[in-house]
Amino acid sequence: MTILAGRYEINRQLGGGGFAITLLARDIMQPSKPLCVVKQLRPNQTQPRIIEFFHQEAAILEKLGQHPQIPRLLAHFQEGDDFYIVQEFIQGQDLTNEIYPGKILSENYVRNLLQDLLEVLSFVHQQGVIHRDIKPQNLMRRREDGKIFLIDFGAVKELGTLVVNTQGEIASSIAIGTPGYMPTEQGLGKPCFASDIYAVGIIAIAALTGIQASELEENPQTGELIWLDRAEVSPHLAKTISKMVRRHFSLRYPSAKDALQALTRGAKSTQLSTLTTLQIAQKPKEKFKLEADKLSALTTIFYIGNDWKRRKFIQTIGLVGGGFIAAILGQQIFSQKILQNILNKGLTENNPSNPLDSDIAEIPEKPMMGNTVQPPSPNRANALKSFEFEIVTVNQKGKIVEIQPGSAKYFTEDLGNGVTLEMVEIPSGKFIMGSSPSEEKRDTDESPQREVNLKPFFMGKFAVTQAQYQAVTGKNRSVFKQQRAPVESVNWNDAIEFCQKLTEKTGREYRLPTEAEWEYACRARTTTPFYFGETIASNLANYNSTSTYGDGIKGQYRNRTTEVGTFPPNAFGLYDMHGNVWEWCQDTLHKNYNNAPNDGSAWIRNSNNRFRVLRGGSWNSAPSDCRCANRYWFFFTSYFNYFGFRVVSDIAP
């Protein structure tokens, strides 16, 4: 294991090549051994002036790291001819998981993103620094709280390209930046603050249109970008973004602060206009109490939904007034039962409580039962059947060394049109939840280990498929369309809604698994990092196998979901518990297992109920993220093309 400066233990390479690579490491001098990012830089030559430049740039990064949304500089040093920058590691996902070709995002998403990004960039520009490489890959959404972090400053990359001329002056051999996000003056080696503004505007256009930055067309006469005919956007935001991406830098906003002020003026105008429309409704003003910040939060959640809902919302504003608008928004954040009450009664003197006044994240802790739920039929007691399968075990290299027969009991739900749902019996038992301190690439949130006792339950044999989701909800917004592939691009609310509708459809109560149930079911009485052994292989699961775990080897990276049941199951007869899609659980965010329940129940903390747990890793996850004990969480309204779920039932057939 490589250790730099006597304290930074290199874990794996994250990216880069040539004169600059990025490494993931742990600081072994710290008691908690926190993760950090090490950037190894190999300049063209080692000169006193280059060393001086390195320390100057490190000082700038240290100053920038004082902002709460820029990674902190932890250390910088030289070993041999190489230079090293050590920065805080931000756990989360970059925005390529949210902004990608073909996906059109809402105006409110873009407005909120611009607000966050321009606020950070204003601080950067006030320090006299030009980032020079703003793009979705360099914007990280932190898992813990959803905040946007600006990473990978161009000055660090530039160090590897520096040369010293005959006058002893430092010069750069190439322009720093990424085609598509880099304006003309930056390509000529003359970047300015307005160059960063251009890149931010390009990101906004890509999000609004679904068009890749490098594929945006220009007007042959003016050289300006052509994009407005491909986006649904308000006039003020369209004007703001258009100015950000003007061809000549002198016509853009001169700095992030100026762009932010223009954006803020537009947001205030939009809020006033919306509130005025709401006040036209024939309801007393005090009934609504729609503060601008709550309205903005609600419409943001609403606009993340399907595009037809957005159009319907706009068309309805002038027709039915604020009460019904609240009901429409409620479809995204309230239970079906609450929504029905709003639709039936409205906001009258007999029903003065306005759900918009409550915390928008007060979500039912389990699916609420609808009026159509009936008790299970007595004849279902004999509905259990058995199926047989093979259980595989691998050695340290990931090679299958043992195959044993297995069997499990299950029952089938008929969802109509030939679509069924198979639910596997998970026996009662106890297990040690979490990872041992010796488990490779574990995180501190997987401890302390504790014994958990569980009652028997039934769990989906597979993650919910697109065919099943369509049969129950009548919709499917998955990116990787395939009926037997898991449904993805679903948020926690979508999963809860599916459970509610499935409960009503079948007469049997369905819900999401608790975090303890999920790990118990995944392990299937094993204690290794994966249910088939000490490592993982691409013939056993669908994950990003360009990297390895333990002594395992690299394999096929499929870059999308695969059909459920493609890979061997665990000893309980459950498939794809490692990889394919992250699976939502009931539990809220907790940073460790201190005071966690030991009976397998959901661990709910109301102060964190916006953030919900996911388990299992996905098709684009590193192998360590697919471990039985690994934990992940995200905002409950977030959805990506690697978020899915499976269901659980407590009621025996």
C-alpha positions as CSV (number, residue, x, y, z in Angstrom):
1,M,0.0,0.0,0.0
2,T,1.5,3.4,-1.0
3,I,1.7,6.0,1.7
4,L,2.6,9.6,0.8
5,A,4.2,12.1,3.2
6,G,4.0,9.4,5.9
7,R,0.3,9.8,6.4
8,Y,-1.8,9.6,3.2
9,E,-2.6,5.9,2.4
10,I,-3.6,5.7,-1.3
11,N,-6.8,3.7,-1.8
12,R,-7.4,3.9,-5.5
13,Q,-7.2,6.2,-8.6
14,L,-10.2,8.3,-9.3
15,G,-9.2,9.8,-12.6
16,G,-6.7,11.6,-14.7
17,G,-3.6,10.5,-16.5
18,G,-0.3,11.8,-17.9
19,F,0.9,14.8,-16.0
20,A,-1.9,14.8,-13.4
21,I,-3.8,12.0,-11.7
22,T,-6.4,12.1,-8.9
23,L,-6.2,9.6,-6.1
24,L,-8.5,8.6,-3.2
25,A,-6.7,8.3,0.1
26,R,-7.1,8.1,3.9
27,D,-5.3,10.2,6.4
28,I,-3.9,7.6,8.7
29,M,-2.7,10.2,11.2
30,Q,-6.3,11.1,12.0
31,P,-8.2,8.9,14.5
32,S,-11.2,8.6,12.2
33,K,-9.0,8.1,9.1
34,P,-11.1,10.4,6.9
35,L,-11.0,10.1,3.2
36,C,-9.3,12.8,1.2
37,V,-8.4,13.5,-2.5
38,V,-4.8,13.6,-3.5
39,K,-3.8,15.3,-6.8
40,Q,-0.4,14.2,-8.1
41,L,1.1,16.6,-10.5
42,R,4.1,16.0,-12.7
43,P,5.3,19.3,-14.3
44,N,7.4,19.2,-17.5
45,Q,10.4,20.2,-15.5
46,T,11.5,21.0,-11.9
47,Q,12.7,24.6,-11.6
48,P,12.8,27.0,-8.6
49,R,10.2,29.2,-10.3
50,I,7.8,26.3,-10.8
51,I,8.2,25.3,-7.1
52,E,7.4,28.9,-6.2
53,F,4.4,28.9,-8.4
54,F,3.2,25.6,-6.8
55,H,3.3,27.1,-3.3
56,Q,1.5,30.3,-4.5
57,E,-1.3,28.3,-6.1
58,A,-1.6,26.1,-2.9
59,A,-2.0,29.3,-0.9
60,I,-4.9,30.4,-3.2
61,L,-6.6,27.0,-2.9
62,E,-6.3,27.3,0.9
63,K,-8.0,30.7,0.8
64,L,-10.7,29.4,-1.5
65,G,-11.3,26.4,0.8
66,Q,-12.6,28.8,3.4
67,H,-15.9,28.8,1.5
68,P,-18.3,26.1,2.8
69,Q,-18.9,24.8,-0.8
70,I,-15.3,24.5,-1.9
71,P,-13.2,21.5,-0.7
72,R,-10.7,22.5,2.0
73,L,-7.0,22.3,1.3
74,L,-5.5,19.9,3.8
75,A,-1.9,19.8,2.7
76,H,0.5,20.4,-0.2
77,F,4.0,18.9,-0.6
78,Q,6.7,17.7,-3.0
79,E,8.2,14.2,-3.1
80,G,10.9,13.7,-5.8
81,D,9.9,15.5,-9.0
82,D,6.1,15.2,-8.2
83,F,3.9,17.7,-6.5
84,Y,0.9,16.8,-4.4
85,I,-2.3,18.7,-3.4
86,V,-4.4,17.1,-0.7
87,Q,-8.1,18.3,-0.4
88,E,-11.2,17.4,1.5
89,F,-13.2,14.5,-0.1
90,I,-16.8,15.3,-0.9
91,Q,-19.0,12.3,-0.7
92,G,-21.7,12.6,-3.4
93,Q,-22.3,12.5,-7.1
94,D,-21.2,15.0,-9.8
95,L,-23.9,16.7,-11.9
96,T,-23.4,14.4,-14.9
97,N,-25.9,12.2,-13.1
98,E,-28.5,15.0,-13.3
99,I,-27.5,16.9,-16.5
100,Y,-27.0,14.7,-19.5
101,P,-28.0,14.6,-23.2
102,G,-31.6,13.9,-23.8
103,K,-32.8,14.9,-20.3
104,I,-34.7,18.2,-20.0
105,L,-34.8,19.7,-16.6
106,S,-37.3,22.3,-15.2
107,E,-36.7,26.0,-15.1
108,N,-36.9,25.9,-11.3
109,Y,-34.1,23.3,-11.2
110,V,-31.9,25.5,-13.4
111,R,-32.7,28.7,-11.5
112,N,-31.8,27.0,-8.1
113,L,-28.6,25.6,-9.6
114,L,-27.6,29.0,-11.0
115,Q,-28.3,30.6,-7.6
116,D,-26.1,28.1,-5.8
117,L,-23.3,28.1,-8.3
118,L,-23.1,31.8,-8.8
119,E,-23.0,32.4,-5.1
120,V,-19.9,30.1,-4.8
121,L,-18.4,31.6,-7.9
122,S,-18.9,35.1,-6.6
123,F,-16.6,34.3,-3.7
124,V,-14.1,32.8,-6.1
125,H,-14.1,35.9,-8.3
126,Q,-13.8,38.2,-5.3
127,Q,-10.5,36.4,-4.5
128,G,-9.3,37.3,-8.0
129,V,-9.4,33.7,-9.2
130,I,-10.8,32.3,-12.5
131,H,-11.9,28.7,-12.3
132,R,-11.5,28.0,-16.0
133,D,-13.1,24.5,-16.1
134,I,-16.7,24.8,-14.9
135,K,-18.7,21.8,-16.2
136,P,-21.1,19.2,-14.7
137,Q,-18.2,16.9,-13.8
138,N,-16.7,19.6,-11.6
139,L,-19.9,20.3,-9.7
140,M,-20.5,17.8,-6.8
141,R,-23.8,17.4,-5.0
142,R,-22.9,16.4,-1.5
143,R,-24.7,13.3,-0.3
144,E,-25.2,14.6,3.2
145,D,-27.2,17.8,2.5
146,G,-27.6,18.1,-1.3
147,K,-25.3,21.2,-1.5
148,I,-23.4,22.0,-4.7
149,F,-19.6,22.0,-4.4
150,L,-17.2,23.5,-6.9
151,I,-14.1,21.4,-7.4
152,D,-11.1,20.9,-9.7
153,F,-9.8,24.4,-10.2
154,G,-7.9,25.0,-13.5
155,A,-4.8,26.4,-11.7
156,V,-4.1,23.0,-10.3
157,K,-4.2,21.4,-13.7
158,E,-2.1,24.1,-15.2
159,L,0.9,23.3,-12.9
160,G,1.5,20.1,-15.0
161,T,1.8,22.1,-18.2
162,L,4.1,24.9,-17.0
163,V,7.4,25.7,-18.6
164,V,10.0,28.3,-17.8
165,N,11.1,30.5,-20.8
166,T,14.5,31.9,-21.4
167,Q,13.7,35.0,-19.4
168,G,12.8,32.9,-16.4
169,E,9.1,33.6,-16.7
170,I,6.4,31.0,-16.1
171,A,4.3,30.2,-19.1
172,S,1.6,27.6,-19.8
173,S,1.9,25.4,-22.9
174,I,-1.8,24.8,-23.4
175,A,-5.1,26.5,-22.6
176,I,-7.0,25.0,-19.6
177,G,-10.7,24.2,-20.2
178,T,-13.1,21.8,-21.8
179,P,-14.5,22.2,-25.3
180,G,-18.1,23.2,-25.3
181,Y,-17.8,25.1,-22.0
182,M,-14.7,27.1,-23.0
183,P,-15.4,30.5,-24.8
184,T,-13.2,31.9,-27.5
185,E,-11.0,34.1,-25.4
186,Q,-10.1,31.3,-23.0
187,G,-9.2,29.1,-26.0
188,L,-6.7,31.8,-27.0
189,G,-5.2,31.7,-23.5
190,K,-6.8,34.9,-22.3
191,P,-9.5,33.9,-19.8
192,C,-11.4,36.4,-17.7
193,F,-14.2,36.3,-15.1
194,A,-16.7,36.4,-17.9
195,S,-15.2,33.1,-19.2
196,D,-16.5,31.3,-16.1
197,I,-19.9,33.0,-16.7
198,Y,-20.0,31.5,-20.2
199,A,-19.5,28.0,-18.8
200,V,-22.2,28.4,-16.2
201,G,-24.6,29.6,-18.9
202,I,-23.8,26.6,-21.1
203,I,-24.6,24.3,-18.2
204,A,-28.0,26.0,-17.8
205,I,-28.7,25.6,-21.5
206,A,-27.7,21.9,-21.5
207,A,-30.1,21.3,-18.5
208,L,-33.0,23.2,-20.2
209,T,-32.6,21.7,-23.6
210,G,-31.1,18.2,-23.1
211,I,-28.5,19.1,-25.8
212,Q,-24.8,18.3,-25.1
213,A,-22.6,21.4,-24.7
214,S,-20.4,20.5,-27.7
215,E,-23.5,20.0,-29.9
216,L,-25.0,23.5,-29.5
217,E,-25.3,25.3,-32.8
218,E,-24.3,28.9,-33.6
219,N,-26.0,31.5,-35.7
220,P,-23.7,31.7,-38.8
221,Q,-24.2,35.5,-39.1
222,T,-23.7,36.5,-35.4
223,G,-21.9,33.5,-33.9
224,E,-24.4,33.5,-31.0
225,L,-25.7,30.2,-29.7
226,I,-29.1,28.9,-30.9
227,W,-31.1,27.4,-28.0
228,L,-34.2,29.3,-27.1
229,D,-36.4,27.4,-29.6
230,R,-35.5,24.2,-27.7
231,A,-36.4,25.3,-24.2
232,E,-39.5,26.2,-22.2
233,V,-38.2,29.2,-20.1
234,S,-39.5,32.5,-18.8
235,P,-38.5,35.6,-20.6
236,H,-36.3,37.0,-17.8
237,L,-34.3,33.8,-17.3
238,A,-33.9,33.4,-21.0
239,K,-32.5,36.9,-21.2
240,T,-30.2,36.3,-18.3
241,I,-28.8,33.1,-19.7
242,S,-28.4,34.5,-23.2
243,K,-26.3,37.3,-21.8
244,M,-24.1,34.8,-20.0
245,V,-23.2,33.0,-23.2
246,R,-22.7,36.0,-25.6
247,R,-19.9,35.3,-28.0
248,H,-17.7,38.3,-27.0
249,F,-16.7,38.5,-23.3
250,S,-17.4,42.3,-23.2
251,L,-21.2,41.6,-23.8
252,R,-21.5,39.1,-20.9
253,Y,-21.8,39.8,-17.2
254,P,-18.3,40.9,-16.0
255,S,-18.4,38.7,-12.9
256,A,-20.4,36.1,-11.1
257,K,-21.7,38.8,-8.7
258,D,-23.2,40.7,-11.5
259,A,-24.9,37.6,-13.0
260,L,-26.2,36.6,-9.6
261,Q,-27.8,40.1,-9.1
262,A,-29.5,39.8,-12.5
263,L,-30.8,36.3,-11.7
264,T,-32.0,37.4,-8.2
265,R,-34.0,40.4,-9.7
266,G,-35.7,38.0,-12.0
267,A,-36.5,35.5,-9.2
268,K,-38.1,38.3,-7.1
269,S,-40.2,39.4,-10.0
270,T,-41.4,35.9,-10.7
271,Q,-42.3,35.3,-7.0
272,L,-44.3,38.5,-6.8
273,S,-46.2,37.6,-10.0
274,T,-47.0,34.2,-8.7
275,L,-48.2,35.4,-5.3
276,T,-50.4,38.0,-7.0
277,T,-52.0,35.2,-9.1
278,L,-52.6,33.2,-6.0
279,Q,-54.2,36.1,-4.1
280,I,-56.8,36.5,-6.9
281,A,-58.5,33.3,-5.6
282,Q,-61.6,33.8,-3.5
283,K,-60.0,32.8,-0.3
284,P,-59.0,34.9,2.7
285,K,-55.4,35.9,2.5
286,E,-54.5,34.4,5.9
287,K,-55.7,31.0,4.7
288,F,-52.8,30.6,2.4
289,K,-49.8,32.0,4.2
290,L,-47.7,31.3,1.1
291,E,-44.3,32.7,2.0
292,A,-42.1,33.1,-1.1
293,D,-39.5,30.7,0.2
294,K,-42.0,27.8,0.8
295,L,-43.6,28.4,-2.6
296,S,-40.2,28.3,-4.3
297,A,-39.4,25.0,-2.5
298,L,-42.7,23.4,-3.4
299,T,-42.6,24.4,-7.0
300,T,-39.1,23.2,-7.3
301,I,-40.2,19.7,-6.1
302,F,-43.2,19.9,-8.4
303,Y,-41.2,20.9,-11.5
304,I,-38.9,18.0,-11.1
305,G,-41.8,15.8,-12.1
306,N,-43.0,15.0,-15.6
307,D,-43.3,17.8,-18.1
308,W,-47.0,17.3,-18.7
309,K,-47.6,18.1,-15.0
310,R,-45.7,21.3,-15.4
311,R,-47.9,22.4,-18.3
312,K,-51.0,21.3,-16.5
313,F,-50.0,23.4,-13.4
314,I,-49.4,26.5,-15.5
315,Q,-52.8,26.1,-17.3
316,T,-54.6,25.6,-14.0
317,I,-53.3,28.7,-12.1
318,G,-55.9,31.1,-13.5
319,L,-58.8,28.7,-13.4
320,V,-59.1,27.3,-9.9
321,G,-57.1,29.4,-7.4
322,G,-54.8,28.7,-4.6
323,G,-56.6,25.8,-2.9
324,F,-56.4,23.5,-6.0
325,I,-52.8,24.6,-6.7
326,A,-51.9,23.4,-3.2
327,A,-53.6,20.1,-4.0
328,I,-51.7,19.7,-7.3
329,L,-48.4,20.3,-5.5
330,G,-49.5,17.9,-2.9
331,Q,-49.3,15.0,-5.3
332,Q,-45.6,15.2,-5.0
333,I,-45.2,15.6,-1.3
334,F,-48.3,14.4,0.6
335,S,-49.9,11.0,1.0
336,Q,-52.8,9.9,-1.2
337,K,-55.2,10.1,1.7
338,I,-54.3,13.7,2.6
339,L,-54.5,14.7,-1.1
340,Q,-58.0,13.3,-1.4
341,N,-59.2,15.2,1.6
342,I,-57.9,18.4,0.1
343,L,-59.5,17.7,-3.3
344,N,-62.9,16.8,-1.6
345,K,-63.1,19.6,1.0
346,G,-60.9,22.4,-0.2
347,L,-59.6,25.0,2.2
348,T,-62.9,26.1,3.9
349,E,-63.8,27.4,7.3
350,N,-64.5,23.8,8.3
351,N,-61.1,22.7,7.1
352,P,-58.8,25.6,7.9
353,S,-55.6,23.6,8.1
354,N,-53.4,24.4,5.1
355,P,-50.9,21.6,4.3
356,L,-48.6,24.1,2.8
357,D,-48.0,25.6,6.2
358,S,-46.5,22.4,7.5
359,D,-43.0,21.2,7.0
360,I,-42.9,19.9,3.4
361,A,-40.8,16.9,4.4
362,E,-43.4,15.5,6.9
363,I,-44.0,12.3,5.0
364,P,-45.8,9.2,6.2
365,E,-43.3,6.9,7.8
366,K,-45.0,3.9,6.0
367,P,-47.5,3.8,3.2
368,M,-50.9,4.9,4.3
369,M,-53.7,2.5,3.7
370,G,-56.5,3.6,1.4
371,N,-60.2,2.9,1.8
372,T,-60.1,0.1,-0.8
373,V,-57.8,-2.2,1.2
374,Q,-59.4,-5.5,2.1
375,P,-58.0,-8.2,4.4
376,P,-56.2,-11.1,2.6
377,S,-58.4,-14.0,1.5
378,P,-58.2,-17.0,3.8
379,N,-57.4,-19.3,0.9
380,R,-54.0,-17.5,0.5
381,A,-52.7,-19.5,3.5
382,N,-51.9,-22.3,1.1
383,A,-50.5,-20.1,-1.7
384,L,-46.8,-20.6,-0.9
385,K,-44.7,-22.4,-3.5
386,S,-41.0,-23.4,-3.6
387,F,-38.4,-22.6,-6.2
388,E,-34.8,-23.9,-6.5
389,F,-31.6,-22.1,-7.5
390,E,-27.9,-22.3,-7.2
391,I,-25.8,-20.5,-4.6
392,V,-22.3,-19.6,-5.7
393,T,-19.2,-18.9,-3.5
394,V,-16.0,-17.1,-4.9
395,N,-12.4,-17.1,-3.8
396,Q,-10.3,-14.0,-3.2
397,K,-9.9,-13.4,-6.9
398,G,-13.7,-13.5,-7.6
399,K,-13.5,-17.0,-9.2
400,I,-16.4,-19.3,-8.5
401,V,-15.1,-22.2,-6.3
402,E,-18.3,-23.7,-5.0
403,I,-21.9,-24.1,-6.2
404,Q,-24.6,-25.4,-3.8
405,P,-28.3,-26.0,-4.3
406,G,-30.7,-23.7,-2.6
407,S,-34.5,-23.4,-2.3
408,A,-36.9,-20.8,-1.0
409,K,-40.7,-20.3,-0.6
410,Y,-42.6,-17.6,-2.3
411,F,-46.0,-16.4,-3.4
412,T,-47.1,-14.5,-6.5
413,E,-49.2,-11.4,-6.9
414,D,-51.1,-11.0,-10.2
415,L,-50.8,-7.4,-11.4
416,G,-52.8,-7.9,-14.5
417,N,-52.0,-8.2,-18.3
418,G,-49.7,-11.1,-17.6
419,V,-47.5,-9.1,-15.1
420,T,-46.8,-10.8,-11.8
421,L,-44.8,-10.0,-8.6
422,E,-42.9,-12.7,-6.8
423,M,-42.4,-12.3,-3.0
424,V,-39.8,-14.5,-1.3
425,E,-40.2,-15.6,2.3
426,I,-37.3,-14.3,4.5
427,P,-37.0,-16.3,7.7
428,S,-36.7,-14.8,11.1
429,G,-33.3,-14.6,12.6
430,K,-30.6,-12.5,14.1
431,F,-27.4,-11.0,12.5
432,I,-24.6,-8.6,13.1
433,M,-25.4,-5.4,11.3
434,G,-22.6,-3.1,9.9
435,S,-19.1,-3.8,8.9
436,S,-16.1,-4.8,11.0
437,P,-13.2,-2.4,11.4
438,S,-11.1,-4.6,9.2
439,E,-13.4,-4.6,6.2
440,E,-11.7,-3.0,3.3
441,K,-13.1,0.4,2.2
442,R,-15.7,0.6,4.9
443,D,-17.1,3.9,6.1
444,T,-17.5,5.0,9.7
445,D,-21.3,5.2,9.3
446,E,-21.3,1.4,9.1
447,S,-20.5,1.1,12.9
448,P,-20.7,0.3,15.7
449,Q,-21.7,-3.2,14.8
450,R,-24.7,-4.6,16.7
451,E,-26.9,-7.6,16.9
452,V,-30.3,-7.2,15.3
453,N,-33.3,-9.6,15.7
454,L,-35.9,-9.8,12.9
455,K,-39.3,-11.4,12.5
456,P,-40.1,-13.2,9.2
457,F,-41.2,-11.1,6.3
458,F,-41.6,-11.3,2.5
459,M,-39.4,-9.4,0.1
460,G,-39.5,-8.9,-3.7
461,K,-37.5,-11.6,-5.5
462,F,-36.2,-8.8,-7.7
463,A,-36.2,-5.0,-7.6
464,V,-39.5,-3.7,-9.0
465,T,-39.4,-3.9,-12.8
466,Q,-40.6,-1.4,-15.3
467,A,-43.4,-3.7,-16.3
468,Q,-44.6,-4.0,-12.6
469,Y,-44.3,-0.3,-12.1
470,Q,-46.3,0.4,-15.2
471,A,-49.0,-2.1,-14.2
472,V,-49.5,-0.5,-10.8
473,T,-49.0,3.2,-11.5
474,G,-49.6,3.5,-15.2
475,K,-46.4,5.3,-15.8
476,N,-42.7,4.7,-16.4
477,R,-40.0,7.4,-16.7
478,S,-37.0,5.1,-16.7
479,V,-34.1,6.1,-18.9
480,F,-33.1,2.5,-19.8
481,K,-36.4,1.3,-21.2
482,Q,-36.8,-2.5,-20.9
483,Q,-39.8,-4.2,-19.3
484,R,-37.8,-6.7,-17.2
485,A,-35.2,-4.2,-16.2
486,P,-35.6,-2.5,-12.8
487,V,-37.6,0.7,-12.9
488,E,-35.2,3.6,-12.2
489,S,-35.3,7.4,-12.1
490,V,-37.8,7.1,-9.2
491,N,-37.5,9.1,-6.0
492,W,-38.5,8.0,-2.4
493,N,-42.0,9.5,-2.9
494,D,-42.5,7.5,-6.1
495,A,-41.6,4.3,-4.2
496,I,-44.0,5.1,-1.4
497,E,-46.8,5.9,-4.0
498,F,-46.1,2.5,-5.6
499,C,-46.5,0.7,-2.3
500,Q,-49.7,2.5,-1.6
501,K,-51.2,1.6,-4.9
502,L,-50.0,-1.9,-4.8
503,T,-51.6,-2.2,-1.3
504,E,-54.9,-1.0,-2.7
505,K,-54.7,-3.3,-5.7
506,T,-53.9,-6.5,-3.9
507,G,-55.5,-6.1,-0.5
508,R,-52.1,-6.9,1.2
509,E,-50.1,-4.1,2.8
510,Y,-46.8,-3.4,1.0
511,R,-44.0,-1.1,2.1
512,L,-40.3,-0.3,1.6
513,P,-37.9,-2.4,3.6
514,T,-36.2,-1.0,6.7
515,E,-32.5,-0.6,6.5
516,A,-32.0,-3.6,8.9
517,E,-34.3,-5.8,6.9
518,W,-32.5,-4.9,3.7
519,E,-29.0,-5.8,5.0
520,Y,-30.3,-9.0,6.7
521,A,-31.9,-10.1,3.5
522,C,-28.8,-9.2,1.4
523,R,-26.4,-11.0,3.7
524,A,-28.5,-14.2,3.8
525,R,-26.6,-15.4,6.8
526,T,-23.2,-14.6,5.4
527,T,-20.6,-12.3,7.1
528,T,-18.4,-11.4,4.1
529,P,-18.5,-8.0,2.3
530,F,-20.6,-9.6,-0.5
531,Y,-23.1,-12.5,-0.2
532,F,-20.9,-14.6,-2.5
533,G,-17.6,-13.9,-0.8
534,E,-14.8,-11.5,-0.1
535,T,-14.9,-9.7,-3.5
536,I,-17.2,-9.1,-6.4
537,A,-16.9,-9.9,-10.1
538,S,-18.8,-8.7,-13.2
539,N,-20.2,-12.1,-13.9
540,L,-21.9,-12.0,-10.5
541,A,-23.4,-8.4,-10.5
542,N,-23.9,-5.3,-12.6
543,Y,-21.6,-2.5,-11.3
544,N,-18.7,-0.3,-12.5
545,S,-16.1,-3.1,-12.8
546,T,-13.4,-0.8,-14.2
547,S,-12.2,-0.8,-10.6
548,T,-11.7,-3.6,-8.2
549,Y,-12.3,-4.7,-4.6
550,G,-9.7,-6.6,-2.6
551,D,-7.9,-9.1,-4.8
552,G,-10.7,-9.1,-7.4
553,I,-10.1,-8.3,-11.1
554,K,-11.6,-5.8,-13.5
555,G,-14.4,-7.0,-15.8
556,Q,-17.2,-5.9,-18.1
557,Y,-18.7,-2.4,-17.4
558,R,-22.2,-2.4,-18.9
559,N,-22.9,1.3,-18.4
560,R,-26.7,0.7,-17.9
561,T,-29.2,-1.5,-16.0
562,T,-29.6,-5.2,-16.8
563,E,-32.7,-7.4,-16.7
564,V,-33.5,-8.6,-13.2
565,G,-32.4,-12.2,-12.5
566,T,-29.4,-12.0,-14.8
567,F,-27.0,-13.0,-12.0
568,P,-26.9,-15.7,-9.3
569,P,-29.1,-15.1,-6.2
570,N,-28.1,-15.2,-2.6
571,A,-29.0,-18.0,-0.2
572,F,-32.5,-16.5,0.5
573,G,-33.3,-16.6,-3.2
574,L,-33.0,-12.8,-3.8
575,Y,-31.5,-11.5,-7.0
576,D,-29.4,-8.3,-7.7
577,M,-28.9,-7.2,-4.1
578,H,-25.5,-6.0,-5.3
579,G,-25.5,-3.5,-8.1
580,N,-28.0,-2.7,-10.9
581,V,-30.0,0.0,-9.0
582,W,-29.7,1.6,-5.6
583,E,-32.8,0.6,-3.5
584,W,-34.7,3.0,-1.3
585,C,-35.4,2.1,2.3
586,Q,-37.7,3.6,4.9
587,D,-35.0,4.9,7.2
588,T,-33.8,8.5,7.5
589,L,-30.2,9.7,7.5
590,H,-28.1,8.7,10.5
591,K,-24.3,9.0,10.6
592,N,-23.7,5.9,12.6
593,Y,-25.5,3.1,14.5
594,N,-25.4,4.6,18.0
595,N,-28.8,4.2,19.6
596,A,-30.2,2.4,16.5
597,P,-33.1,0.0,17.2
598,N,-32.2,-3.7,17.4
599,D,-35.5,-5.2,16.4
600,G,-35.3,-4.5,12.6
601,S,-37.7,-1.6,12.7
602,A,-37.3,1.6,10.7
603,W,-35.0,4.2,12.3
604,I,-36.8,7.5,11.7
605,R,-35.6,10.9,12.9
606,N,-38.0,13.7,11.9
607,S,-35.3,16.3,11.8
608,N,-33.6,14.3,9.0
609,N,-36.7,13.0,7.2
610,R,-35.9,14.8,4.0
611,F,-32.9,12.4,3.5
612,R,-33.7,8.7,3.0
613,V,-31.4,5.7,2.9
614,L,-30.5,3.7,-0.2
615,R,-28.7,0.4,-0.3
616,G,-26.9,-2.0,-2.6
617,G,-25.1,0.1,-5.2
618,S,-25.9,0.3,-8.9
619,W,-24.7,-0.2,-12.4
620,N,-22.4,2.8,-12.2
621,S,-21.2,2.2,-8.6
622,A,-17.7,1.3,-7.5
623,P,-17.5,-2.3,-6.2
624,S,-17.0,-1.1,-2.6
625,D,-20.3,0.8,-2.8
626,C,-22.1,-2.5,-3.5
627,R,-21.0,-4.2,-0.2
628,C,-23.7,-5.6,2.1
629,A,-22.9,-3.0,4.8
630,N,-22.5,0.1,2.6
631,R,-25.0,2.9,3.3
632,Y,-26.1,5.8,1.0
633,W,-28.7,8.5,1.4
634,F,-30.2,11.2,-0.7
635,F,-32.9,13.9,-0.7
636,F,-36.3,12.2,-0.8
637,T,-37.4,14.0,-4.0
638,S,-34.2,13.2,-5.9
639,Y,-34.2,10.7,-8.7
640,F,-31.4,9.4,-11.0
641,N,-31.2,6.6,-13.5
642,Y,-29.6,4.4,-10.9
643,F,-32.3,4.8,-8.1
644,G,-34.9,2.0,-7.8
645,F,-36.5,-0.1,-5.0
646,R,-38.0,-3.4,-4.0
647,V,-41.0,-4.0,-1.7
648,V,-41.7,-5.9,1.5
649,S,-44.8,-7.3,3.0
650,D,-45.4,-8.5,6.6
651,I,-48.7,-10.3,5.9
652,A,-48.4,-14.0,5.2
653,P,-50.6,-15.2,2.2
